[in-house]
Amino acid sequence: MADLRREIGKLHGKTAYEWNGEDGLRGRKVWFNCFERAMKSDRHYFASLNYVLNNAVHHGYAEKWQDWPWSNARQYLEEVGCKRATEIWRQYPLLDYGTKWDKF
């Protein structure tokens, strides 16, 4: 797993350099962290799923999580349906998920 994290670090470094050059914003932090964590339970899995799907809204990039073009939200909705996605959202709310590590 260390090899994978190292390769992800290289990808983050290269893409951050390119994007910051394109935008004229050298030094801007583009990527924030990468770590692995085993899912501990269904609750952990579904809360994580809700977090990932809602992250663009949380950071102000989209008004609705379905609208973020780089998300798999549309595919997710096609697979589970709106009713089930809503049930999962309500049953496994974000609460304070990510508040200590998902900050700019």
Biopython code that builds the backbone (N, CA, C, O; Angstrom):
import numpy as np
from Bio.PDB.StructureBuilder import StructureBuilder

atoms = [
    (1, "MET", "N", (0.815, -1.197, 0.000)),
    (1, "MET", "CA", (0.000, 0.000, 0.000)),
    (1, "MET", "C", (0.862, 1.266, 0.000)),
    (1, "MET", "O", (0.438, 2.307, -0.501)),
    (2, "ALA", "N", (2.054, 1.176, 0.555)),
    (2, "ALA", "CA", (2.953, 2.337, 0.556)),
    (2, "ALA", "C", (3.298, 2.742, -0.872)),
    (2, "ALA", "O", (3.412, 3.932, -1.166)),
    (3, "ASP", "N", (3.464, 1.764, -1.764)),
    (3, "ASP", "CA", (3.764, 2.074, -3.165)),
    (3, "ASP", "C", (2.622, 2.853, -3.811)),
    (3, "ASP", "O", (2.855, 3.801, -4.560)),
    (4, "LEU", "N", (1.392, 2.451, -3.517)),
    (4, "LEU", "CA", (0.233, 3.151, -4.064)),
    (4, "LEU", "C", (0.182, 4.590, -3.558)),
    (4, "LEU", "O", (-0.041, 5.512, -4.342)),
    (5, "ARG", "N", (0.384, 4.789, -2.264)),
    (5, "ARG", "CA", (0.369, 6.150, -1.716)),
    (5, "ARG", "C", (1.477, 7.005, -2.336)),
    (5, "ARG", "O", (1.265, 8.186, -2.615)),
    (6, "ARG", "N", (2.641, 6.423, -2.551)),
    (6, "ARG", "CA", (3.749, 7.144, -3.177)),
    (6, "ARG", "C", (3.369, 7.569, -4.602)),
    (6, "ARG", "O", (3.632, 8.703, -5.001)),
    (7, "GLU", "N", (2.755, 6.669, -5.361)),
    (7, "GLU", "CA", (2.343, 6.994, -6.730)),
    (7, "GLU", "C", (1.242, 8.046, -6.752)),
    (7, "GLU", "O", (1.235, 8.924, -7.615)),
    (8, "ILE", "N", (0.331, 7.961, -5.824)),
    (8, "ILE", "CA", (-0.720, 8.993, -5.731)),
    (8, "ILE", "C", (-0.084, 10.336, -5.403)),
    (8, "ILE", "O", (-0.493, 11.363, -5.943)),
    (9, "GLY", "N", (0.910, 10.338, -4.528)),
    (9, "GLY", "CA", (1.631, 11.570, -4.193)),
    (9, "GLY", "C", (2.291, 12.190, -5.423)),
    (9, "GLY", "O", (2.256, 13.407, -5.603)),
    (10, "LYS", "N", (2.889, 11.354, -6.267)),
    (10, "LYS", "CA", (3.499, 11.850, -7.507)),
    (10, "LYS", "C", (2.444, 12.454, -8.429)),
    (10, "LYS", "O", (2.646, 13.523, -9.004)),
    (11, "LEU", "N", (1.319, 11.758, -8.564)),
    (11, "LEU", "CA", (0.217, 12.271, -9.392)),
    (11, "LEU", "C", (-0.283, 13.602, -8.857)),
    (11, "LEU", "O", (-0.501, 14.539, -9.625)),
    (12, "HIS", "N", (-0.467, 13.692, -7.545)),
    (12, "HIS", "CA", (-0.925, 14.942, -6.938)),
    (12, "HIS", "C", (0.069, 16.067, -7.204)),
    (12, "HIS", "O", (-0.329, 17.179, -7.549)),
    (13, "GLY", "N", (1.360, 15.783, -7.044)),
    (13, "GLY", "CA", (2.373, 16.812, -7.268)),
    (13, "GLY", "C", (2.378, 17.315, -8.698)),
    (13, "GLY", "O", (2.421, 18.522, -8.937)),
    (14, "LYS", "N", (2.336, 16.393, -9.653)),
    (14, "LYS", "CA", (2.366, 16.764, -11.065)),
    (14, "LYS", "C", (1.118, 17.547, -11.470)),
    (14, "LYS", "O", (1.222, 18.589, -12.117)),
    (15, "THR", "N", (-0.064, 17.047, -11.093)),
    (15, "THR", "CA", (-1.294, 17.732, -11.505)),
    (15, "THR", "C", (-1.438, 19.081, -10.801)),
    (15, "THR", "O", (-1.920, 20.038, -11.408)),
    (16, "ALA", "N", (-1.031, 19.174, -9.533)),
    (16, "ALA", "CA", (-1.102, 20.457, -8.828)),
    (16, "ALA", "C", (-0.202, 21.483, -9.507)),
    (16, "ALA", "O", (-0.595, 22.635, -9.690)),
    (17, "TYR", "N", (0.998, 21.068, -9.878)),
    (17, "TYR", "CA", (1.922, 21.976, -10.556)),
    (17, "TYR", "C", (1.338, 22.471, -11.873)),
    (17, "TYR", "O", (1.392, 23.663, -12.176)),
    (18, "GLU", "N", (0.778, 21.547, -12.655)),
    (18, "GLU", "CA", (0.189, 21.916, -13.948)),
    (18, "GLU", "C", (-1.013, 22.838, -13.773)),
    (18, "GLU", "O", (-1.110, 23.863, -14.447)),
    (19, "TRP", "N", (-1.924, 22.484, -12.878)),
    (19, "TRP", "CA", (-3.128, 23.303, -12.677)),
    (19, "TRP", "C", (-2.786, 24.684, -12.138)),
    (19, "TRP", "O", (-3.343, 25.686, -12.586)),
    (20, "ASN", "N", (-1.871, 24.736, -11.179)),
    (20, "ASN", "CA", (-1.495, 26.037, -10.631)),
    (20, "ASN", "C", (-0.812, 26.900, -11.681)),
    (20, "ASN", "O", (-0.987, 28.118, -11.692)),
    (21, "GLY", "N", (-0.022, 26.272, -12.578)),
    (21, "GLY", "CA", (0.593, 27.020, -13.682)),
    (21, "GLY", "C", (-0.454, 27.571, -14.635)),
    (21, "GLY", "O", (-0.380, 28.730, -15.044)),
    (22, "GLU", "N", (-1.423, 26.748, -14.986)),
    (22, "GLU", "CA", (-2.499, 27.187, -15.884)),
    (22, "GLU", "C", (-3.285, 28.351, -15.290)),
    (22, "GLU", "O", (-3.678, 29.276, -16.001)),
    (23, "ASP", "N", (-3.508, 28.293, -13.974)),
    (23, "ASP", "CA", (-4.304, 29.322, -13.308)),
    (23, "ASP", "C", (-3.461, 30.493, -12.793)),
    (23, "ASP", "O", (-4.009, 31.462, -12.269)),
    (24, "GLY", "N", (-2.145, 30.413, -12.936)),
    (24, "GLY", "CA", (-1.267, 31.467, -12.428)),
    (24, "GLY", "C", (-1.306, 31.576, -10.920)),
    (24, "GLY", "O", (-1.233, 32.674, -10.369)),
    (25, "LEU", "N", (-1.419, 30.450, -10.253)),
    (25, "LEU", "CA", (-1.553, 30.449, -8.789)),
    (25, "LEU", "C", (-0.529, 29.518, -8.134)),
    (25, "LEU", "O", (-0.904, 28.621, -7.379)),
    (26, "ARG", "N", (0.748, 29.724, -8.417)),
    (26, "ARG", "CA", (1.786, 28.890, -7.821)),
    (26, "ARG", "C", (1.683, 28.919, -6.306)),
    (26, "ARG", "O", (1.489, 29.974, -5.702)),
    (27, "GLY", "N", (1.814, 27.763, -5.710)),
    (27, "GLY", "CA", (1.765, 27.648, -4.256)),
    (27, "GLY", "C", (0.391, 27.316, -3.706)),
    (27, "GLY", "O", (0.258, 26.980, -2.529)),
    (28, "ARG", "N", (-0.647, 27.408, -4.554)),
    (28, "ARG", "CA", (-1.994, 27.064, -4.092)),
    (28, "ARG", "C", (-2.035, 25.570, -3.774)),
    (28, "ARG", "O", (-1.470, 24.761, -4.509)),
    (29, "LYS", "N", (-2.686, 25.215, -2.706)),
    (29, "LYS", "CA", (-2.825, 23.813, -2.334)),
    (29, "LYS", "C", (-4.008, 23.224, -3.091)),
    (29, "LYS", "O", (-5.145, 23.662, -2.918)),
    (30, "VAL", "N", (-3.732, 22.226, -3.933)),
    (30, "VAL", "CA", (-4.757, 21.607, -4.757)),
    (30, "VAL", "C", (-5.250, 20.315, -4.122)),
    (30, "VAL", "O", (-6.455, 20.078, -4.039)),
    (31, "TRP", "N", (-4.338, 19.499, -3.684)),
    (31, "TRP", "CA", (-4.667, 18.214, -3.052)),
    (31, "TRP", "C", (-4.402, 18.324, -1.560)),
    (31, "TRP", "O", (-3.493, 19.037, -1.135)),
    (32, "PHE", "N", (-5.197, 17.616, -0.769)),
    (32, "PHE", "CA", (-5.090, 17.807, 0.663)),
    (32, "PHE", "C", (-4.591, 16.594, 1.431)),
    (32, "PHE", "O", (-3.867, 16.761, 2.412)),
    (33, "ASN", "N", (-4.938, 15.414, 1.037)),
    (33, "ASN", "CA", (-4.484, 14.258, 1.790)),
    (33, "ASN", "C", (-4.922, 12.985, 1.081)),
    (33, "ASN", "O", (-5.857, 12.974, 0.281)),
    (34, "CYS", "N", (-4.225, 11.941, 1.398)),
    (34, "CYS", "CA", (-4.575, 10.621, 0.891)),
    (34, "CYS", "C", (-4.241, 9.626, 1.985)),
    (34, "CYS", "O", (-3.110, 9.583, 2.468)),
    (35, "PHE", "N", (-5.195, 8.849, 2.365)),
    (35, "PHE", "CA", (-4.921, 7.813, 3.353)),
    (35, "PHE", "C", (-5.870, 6.666, 3.121)),
    (35, "PHE", "O", (-6.899, 6.802, 2.460)),
    (36, "GLU", "N", (-5.503, 5.540, 3.677)),
    (36, "GLU", "CA", (-6.368, 4.377, 3.552)),
    (36, "GLU", "C", (-6.991, 4.069, 4.905)),
    (36, "GLU", "O", (-6.382, 4.273, 5.955)),
    (37, "ARG", "N", (-8.188, 3.583, 4.851)),
    (37, "ARG", "CA", (-8.870, 3.206, 6.078)),
    (37, "ARG", "C", (-9.886, 2.141, 5.713)),
    (37, "ARG", "O", (-10.699, 2.316, 4.806)),
    (38, "ALA", "N", (-9.825, 1.054, 6.425)),
    (38, "ALA", "CA", (-10.795, -0.018, 6.198)),
    (38, "ALA", "C", (-12.166, 0.422, 6.693)),
    (38, "ALA", "O", (-12.278, 1.114, 7.705)),
    (39, "MET", "N", (-13.192, 0.021, 5.981)),
    (39, "MET", "CA", (-14.549, 0.301, 6.430)),
    (39, "MET", "C", (-14.839, -0.572, 7.650)),
    (39, "MET", "O", (-14.672, -1.791, 7.614)),
    (40, "LYS", "N", (-15.270, 0.070, 8.715)),
    (40, "LYS", "CA", (-15.480, -0.626, 9.977)),
    (40, "LYS", "C", (-16.866, -1.240, 10.105)),
    (40, "LYS", "O", (-17.074, -2.170, 10.884)),
    (41, "SER", "N", (-17.816, -0.711, 9.332)),
    (41, "SER", "CA", (-19.207, -1.165, 9.466)),
    (41, "SER", "C", (-20.009, -0.621, 8.292)),
    (41, "SER", "O", (-19.509, 0.184, 7.506)),
    (42, "ASP", "N", (-21.238, -1.059, 8.180)),
    (42, "ASP", "CA", (-22.127, -0.487, 7.169)),
    (42, "ASP", "C", (-22.313, 1.008, 7.407)),
    (42, "ASP", "O", (-22.341, 1.798, 6.463)),
    (43, "ARG", "N", (-22.439, 1.385, 8.675)),
    (43, "ARG", "CA", (-22.605, 2.801, 9.019)),
    (43, "ARG", "C", (-21.417, 3.609, 8.500)),
    (43, "ARG", "O", (-21.604, 4.665, 7.895)),
    (44, "HIS", "N", (-20.214, 3.129, 8.728)),
    (44, "HIS", "CA", (-19.005, 3.812, 8.266)),
    (44, "HIS", "C", (-18.995, 3.899, 6.735)),
    (44, "HIS", "O", (-18.682, 4.949, 6.176)),
    (45, "TYR", "N", (-19.331, 2.815, 6.072)),
    (45, "TYR", "CA", (-19.350, 2.784, 4.610)),
    (45, "TYR", "C", (-20.348, 3.806, 4.051)),
    (45, "TYR", "O", (-19.994, 4.608, 3.187)),
    (46, "PHE", "N", (-21.580, 3.778, 4.537)),
    (46, "PHE", "CA", (-22.604, 4.657, 3.969)),
    (46, "PHE", "C", (-22.388, 6.121, 4.348)),
    (46, "PHE", "O", (-22.693, 7.010, 3.553)),
    (47, "ALA", "N", (-21.870, 6.387, 5.544)),
    (47, "ALA", "CA", (-21.535, 7.771, 5.901)),
    (47, "ALA", "C", (-20.411, 8.276, 4.996)),
    (47, "ALA", "O", (-20.429, 9.432, 4.573)),
    (48, "SER", "N", (-19.437, 7.419, 4.698)),
    (48, "SER", "CA", (-18.342, 7.797, 3.793)),
    (48, "SER", "C", (-18.873, 8.047, 2.389)),
    (48, "SER", "O", (-18.474, 9.012, 1.736)),
    (49, "LEU", "N", (-19.757, 7.197, 1.929)),
    (49, "LEU", "CA", (-20.367, 7.375, 0.614)),
    (49, "LEU", "C", (-21.107, 8.709, 0.551)),
    (49, "LEU", "O", (-20.949, 9.462, -0.410)),
    (50, "ASN", "N", (-21.907, 9.001, 1.560)),
    (50, "ASN", "CA", (-22.631, 10.275, 1.591)),
    (50, "ASN", "C", (-21.666, 11.457, 1.610)),
    (50, "ASN", "O", (-21.907, 12.474, 0.959)),
    (51, "TYR", "N", (-20.583, 11.322, 2.352)),
    (51, "TYR", "CA", (-19.576, 12.383, 2.413)),
    (51, "TYR", "C", (-18.968, 12.641, 1.027)),
    (51, "TYR", "O", (-18.891, 13.785, 0.579)),
    (52, "VAL", "N", (-18.546, 11.586, 0.369)),
    (52, "VAL", "CA", (-17.920, 11.727, -0.952)),
    (52, "VAL", "C", (-18.903, 12.343, -1.944)),
    (52, "VAL", "O", (-18.540, 13.252, -2.691)),
    (53, "LEU", "N", (-20.125, 11.865, -1.958)),
    (53, "LEU", "CA", (-21.117, 12.391, -2.900)),
    (53, "LEU", "C", (-21.440, 13.859, -2.622)),
    (53, "LEU", "O", (-21.737, 14.606, -3.554)),
    (54, "ASN", "N", (-21.388, 14.282, -1.367)),
    (54, "ASN", "CA", (-21.764, 15.641, -0.988)),
    (54, "ASN", "C", (-20.572, 16.604, -0.924)),
    (54, "ASN", "O", (-20.767, 17.793, -0.671)),
    (55, "ASN", "N", (-19.367, 16.130, -1.142)),
    (55, "ASN", "CA", (-18.176, 16.954, -0.932)),
    (55, "ASN", "C", (-18.148, 18.212, -1.800)),
    (55, "ASN", "O", (-17.746, 19.272, -1.320)),
    (56, "ALA", "N", (-18.558, 18.124, -3.048)),
    (56, "ALA", "CA", (-18.559, 19.304, -3.923)),
    (56, "ALA", "C", (-19.526, 20.368, -3.415)),
    (56, "ALA", "O", (-19.246, 21.561, -3.540)),
    (57, "VAL", "N", (-20.640, 19.964, -2.854)),
    (57, "VAL", "CA", (-21.595, 20.911, -2.269)),
    (57, "VAL", "C", (-20.985, 21.528, -1.015)),
    (57, "VAL", "O", (-21.059, 22.741, -0.816)),
    (58, "HIS", "N", (-20.390, 20.703, -0.181)),
    (58, "HIS", "CA", (-19.761, 21.163, 1.062)),
    (58, "HIS", "C", (-18.739, 22.265, 0.788)),
    (58, "HIS", "O", (-18.642, 23.229, 1.547)),
    (59, "HIS", "N", (-17.982, 22.122, -0.290)),
    (59, "HIS", "CA", (-16.936, 23.090, -0.610)),
    (59, "HIS", "C", (-17.395, 24.187, -1.567)),
    (59, "HIS", "O", (-16.591, 25.016, -1.993)),
    (60, "GLY", "N", (-18.682, 24.195, -1.905)),
    (60, "GLY", "CA", (-19.240, 25.278, -2.709)),
    (60, "GLY", "C", (-19.023, 25.165, -4.207)),
    (60, "GLY", "O", (-19.173, 26.157, -4.919)),
    (61, "TYR", "N", (-18.675, 23.983, -4.709)),
    (61, "TYR", "CA", (-18.451, 23.807, -6.145)),
    (61, "TYR", "C", (-19.736, 23.479, -6.903)),
    (61, "TYR", "O", (-19.800, 23.635, -8.122)),
    (62, "ALA", "N", (-20.739, 23.032, -6.190)),
    (62, "ALA", "CA", (-22.020, 22.694, -6.819)),
    (62, "ALA", "C", (-23.125, 22.962, -5.810)),
    (62, "ALA", "O", (-22.911, 22.892, -4.599)),
    (63, "GLU", "N", (-24.298, 23.267, -6.321)),
    (63, "GLU", "CA", (-25.442, 23.470, -5.419)),
    (63, "GLU", "C", (-26.079, 22.146, -5.025)),
    (63, "GLU", "O", (-26.534, 21.980, -3.893)),
    (64, "LYS", "N", (-26.110, 21.201, -5.967)),
    (64, "LYS", "CA", (-26.659, 19.871, -5.689)),
    (64, "LYS", "C", (-25.580, 18.848, -6.024)),
    (64, "LYS", "O", (-24.854, 19.001, -7.006)),
    (65, "TRP", "N", (-25.480, 17.818, -5.215)),
    (65, "TRP", "CA", (-24.409, 16.839, -5.434)),
    (65, "TRP", "C", (-24.531, 16.114, -6.764)),
    (65, "TRP", "O", (-23.535, 15.618, -7.290)),
    (66, "GLN", "N", (-25.727, 16.046, -7.311)),
    (66, "GLN", "CA", (-25.926, 15.396, -8.604)),
    (66, "GLN", "C", (-25.362, 16.231, -9.760)),
    (66, "GLN", "O", (-25.162, 15.707, -10.856)),
    (67, "ASP", "N", (-25.104, 17.520, -9.526)),
    (67, "ASP", "CA", (-24.658, 18.427, -10.579)),
    (67, "ASP", "C", (-23.145, 18.485, -10.753)),
    (67, "ASP", "O", (-22.674, 19.042, -11.745)),
    (68, "TRP", "N", (-22.382, 17.939, -9.840)),
    (68, "TRP", "CA", (-20.924, 17.992, -9.952)),
    (68, "TRP", "C", (-20.492, 17.057, -11.083)),
    (68, "TRP", "O", (-20.695, 15.846, -10.995)),
    (69, "PRO", "N", (-19.891, 17.617, -12.158)),
    (69, "PRO", "CA", (-19.628, 16.806, -13.357)),
    (69, "PRO", "C", (-18.593, 15.700, -13.173)),
    (69, "PRO", "O", (-18.548, 14.775, -13.984)),
    (70, "TRP", "N", (-17.762, 15.764, -12.136)),
    (70, "TRP", "CA", (-16.728, 14.751, -11.939)),
    (70, "TRP", "C", (-17.119, 13.739, -10.870)),
    (70, "TRP", "O", (-16.267, 13.045, -10.316)),
    (71, "SER", "N", (-18.391, 13.666, -10.594)),
    (71, "SER", "CA", (-18.912, 12.740, -9.591)),
    (71, "SER", "C", (-19.578, 11.548, -10.275)),
    (71, "SER", "O", (-20.004, 11.625, -11.427)),
    (72, "ASN", "N", (-19.654, 10.474, -9.549)),
    (72, "ASN", "CA", (-20.390, 9.306, -10.052)),
    (72, "ASN", "C", (-21.823, 9.318, -9.527)),
    (72, "ASN", "O", (-22.488, 8.282, -9.520)),
    (73, "ALA", "N", (-22.302, 10.478, -9.090)),
    (73, "ALA", "CA", (-23.627, 10.581, -8.483)),
    (73, "ALA", "C", (-24.741, 10.109, -9.412)),
    (73, "ALA", "O", (-25.666, 9.428, -8.970)),
    (74, "ARG", "N", (-24.665, 10.457, -10.671)),
    (74, "ARG", "CA", (-25.723, 10.038, -11.602)),
    (74, "ARG", "C", (-25.753, 8.520, -11.746)),
    (74, "ARG", "O", (-26.821, 7.909, -11.755)),
    (75, "GLN", "N", (-24.583, 7.925, -11.859)),
    (75, "GLN", "CA", (-24.509, 6.465, -11.954)),
    (75, "GLN", "C", (-25.046, 5.822, -10.669)),
    (75, "GLN", "O", (-25.781, 4.836, -10.715)),
    (76, "TYR", "N", (-24.668, 6.396, -9.529)),
    (76, "TYR", "CA", (-25.142, 5.912, -8.232)),
    (76, "TYR", "C", (-26.674, 5.941, -8.185)),
    (76, "TYR", "O", (-27.304, 4.969, -7.770)),
    (77, "LEU", "N", (-27.264, 7.057, -8.613)),
    (77, "LEU", "CA", (-28.722, 7.179, -8.604)),
    (77, "LEU", "C", (-29.384, 6.190, -9.557)),
    (77, "LEU", "O", (-30.443, 5.641, -9.253)),
    (78, "GLU", "N", (-28.755, 5.964, -10.712)),
    (78, "GLU", "CA", (-29.294, 4.973, -11.646)),
    (78, "GLU", "C", (-29.267, 3.575, -11.035)),
    (78, "GLU", "O", (-30.178, 2.778, -11.257)),
    (79, "GLU", "N", (-28.231, 3.283, -10.274)),
    (79, "GLU", "CA", (-28.081, 1.944, -9.704)),
    (79, "GLU", "C", (-28.982, 1.708, -8.490)),
    (79, "GLU", "O", (-29.584, 0.641, -8.370)),
    (80, "VAL", "N", (-29.082, 2.691, -7.591)),
    (80, "VAL", "CA", (-29.860, 2.461, -6.363)),
    (80, "VAL", "C", (-31.233, 3.109, -6.392)),
    (80, "VAL", "O", (-32.124, 2.701, -5.646)),
    (81, "GLY", "N", (-31.419, 4.117, -7.246)),
    (81, "GLY", "CA", (-32.685, 4.829, -7.314)),
    (81, "GLY", "C", (-32.760, 5.962, -6.306)),
    (81, "GLY", "O", (-32.092, 5.934, -5.273)),
    (82, "CYS", "N", (-33.577, 6.957, -6.615)),
    (82, "CYS", "CA", (-33.725, 8.137, -5.744)),
    (82, "CYS", "C", (-34.257, 7.777, -4.365)),
    (82, "CYS", "O", (-33.785, 8.297, -3.354)),
    (83, "LYS", "N", (-35.227, 6.898, -4.330)),
    (83, "LYS", "CA", (-35.836, 6.531, -3.045)),
    (83, "LYS", "C", (-34.798, 5.914, -2.107)),
    (83, "LYS", "O", (-34.698, 6.306, -0.944)),
    (84, "ARG", "N", (-34.026, 4.948, -2.613)),
    (84, "ARG", "CA", (-33.008, 4.285, -1.775)),
    (84, "ARG", "C", (-31.893, 5.257, -1.410)),
    (84, "ARG", "O", (-31.411, 5.229, -0.277)),
    (85, "ALA", "N", (-31.464, 6.125, -2.342)),
    (85, "ALA", "CA", (-30.426, 7.112, -2.041)),
    (85, "ALA", "C", (-30.881, 8.051, -0.923)),
    (85, "ALA", "O", (-30.089, 8.402, -0.048)),
    (86, "THR", "N", (-32.135, 8.452, -0.948)),
    (86, "THR", "CA", (-32.683, 9.314, 0.106)),
    (86, "THR", "C", (-32.709, 8.576, 1.440)),
    (86, "THR", "O", (-32.367, 9.154, 2.471)),
    (87, "GLU", "N", (-33.108, 7.314, 1.432)),
    (87, "GLU", "CA", (-33.104, 6.511, 2.663)),
    (87, "GLU", "C", (-31.697, 6.428, 3.249)),
    (87, "GLU", "O", (-31.513, 6.587, 4.456)),
    (88, "ILE", "N", (-30.699, 6.179, 2.390)),
    (88, "ILE", "CA", (-29.308, 6.077, 2.844)),
    (88, "ILE", "C", (-28.842, 7.410, 3.415)),
    (88, "ILE", "O", (-28.185, 7.446, 4.455)),
    (89, "TRP", "N", (-29.181, 8.510, 2.737)),
    (89, "TRP", "CA", (-28.794, 9.839, 3.209)),
    (89, "TRP", "C", (-29.372, 10.104, 4.602)),
    (89, "TRP", "O", (-28.677, 10.619, 5.479)),
    (90, "ARG", "N", (-30.632, 9.755, 4.800)),
    (90, "ARG", "CA", (-31.286, 10.012, 6.095)),
    (90, "ARG", "C", (-30.818, 9.049, 7.188)),
    (90, "ARG", "O", (-30.688, 9.437, 8.349)),
    (91, "GLN", "N", (-30.567, 7.801, 6.816)),
    (91, "GLN", "CA", (-30.161, 6.802, 7.799)),
    (91, "GLN", "C", (-28.708, 6.987, 8.242)),
    (91, "GLN", "O", (-28.353, 6.650, 9.371)),
    (92, "TYR", "N", (-27.874, 7.522, 7.354)),
    (92, "TYR", "CA", (-26.446, 7.684, 7.643)),
    (92, "TYR", "C", (-26.030, 9.131, 7.390)),
    (92, "TYR", "O", (-25.287, 9.403, 6.447)),
    (93, "PRO", "N", (-26.499, 10.061, 8.221)),
    (93, "PRO", "CA", (-26.216, 11.484, 7.998)),
    (93, "PRO", "C", (-24.734, 11.807, 8.226)),
    (93, "PRO", "O", (-24.020, 11.077, 8.914)),
    (94, "LEU", "N", (-24.302, 12.901, 7.641)),
    (94, "LEU", "CA", (-22.909, 13.313, 7.773)),
    (94, "LEU", "C", (-22.555, 13.773, 9.175)),
    (94, "LEU", "O", (-21.456, 13.503, 9.660)),
    (95, "LEU", "N", (-23.474, 14.465, 9.828)),
    (95, "LEU", "CA", (-23.220, 15.032, 11.153)),
    (95, "LEU", "C", (-21.897, 15.788, 11.120)),
    (95, "LEU", "O", (-21.777, 16.771, 10.389)),
    (96, "ASP", "N", (-20.895, 15.355, 11.895)),
    (96, "ASP", "CA", (-19.610, 16.067, 11.903)),
    (96, "ASP", "C", (-18.530, 15.318, 11.121)),
    (96, "ASP", "O", (-17.338, 15.550, 11.324)),
    (97, "TYR", "N", (-18.947, 14.432, 10.240)),
    (97, "TYR", "CA", (-18.000, 13.642, 9.449)),
    (97, "TYR", "C", (-17.078, 14.574, 8.668)),
    (97, "TYR", "O", (-17.549, 15.398, 7.885)),
    (98, "GLY", "N", (-15.787, 14.450, 8.873)),
    (98, "GLY", "CA", (-14.804, 15.226, 8.135)),
    (98, "GLY", "C", (-14.478, 16.579, 8.716)),
    (98, "GLY", "O", (-13.630, 17.276, 8.159)),
    (99, "THR", "N", (-15.102, 16.993, 9.807)),
    (99, "THR", "CA", (-14.883, 18.351, 10.307)),
    (99, "THR", "C", (-13.452, 18.606, 10.782)),
    (99, "THR", "O", (-12.988, 19.745, 10.736)),
    (100, "LYS", "N", (-12.757, 17.587, 11.227)),
    (100, "LYS", "CA", (-11.387, 17.821, 11.712)),
    (100, "LYS", "C", (-10.336, 17.676, 10.618)),
    (100, "LYS", "O", (-9.197, 18.099, 10.815)),
    (101, "TRP", "N", (-10.677, 17.095, 9.476)),
    (101, "TRP", "CA", (-9.657, 16.891, 8.453)),
    (101, "TRP", "C", (-10.050, 17.411, 7.088)),
    (101, "TRP", "O", (-9.202, 17.431, 6.195)),
    (102, "ASP", "N", (-11.256, 17.822, 6.877)),
    (102, "ASP", "CA", (-11.673, 18.319, 5.565)),
    (102, "ASP", "C", (-11.854, 19.825, 5.607)),
    (102, "ASP", "O", (-12.972, 20.332, 5.517)),
    (103, "LYS", "N", (-10.748, 20.531, 5.745)),
    (103, "LYS", "CA", (-10.795, 21.991, 5.813)),
    (103, "LYS", "C", (-9.813, 22.585, 4.819)),
    (103, "LYS", "O", (-8.816, 21.958, 4.461)),
    (104, "PHE", "N", (-10.100, 23.774, 4.388)),
    (104, "PHE", "CA", (-9.172, 24.517, 3.536)),
    (104, "PHE", "C", (-8.268, 25.307, 4.429)),
    (104, "PHE", "O", (-7.391, 26.022, 3.943)),
]
sb = StructureBuilder()
sb.init_structure("model")
sb.init_model(0)
sb.init_chain("A")
sb.init_seg("    ")
for serial, (resi, resn, name, xyz) in enumerate(atoms, 1):
    if name == "N":
        sb.init_residue(resn, " ", resi, " ")
    sb.init_atom(name, np.array(xyz, "f"), 0.0, 1.0, " ", f" {name:<3s}", serial, name[0])
structure = sb.get_structure()
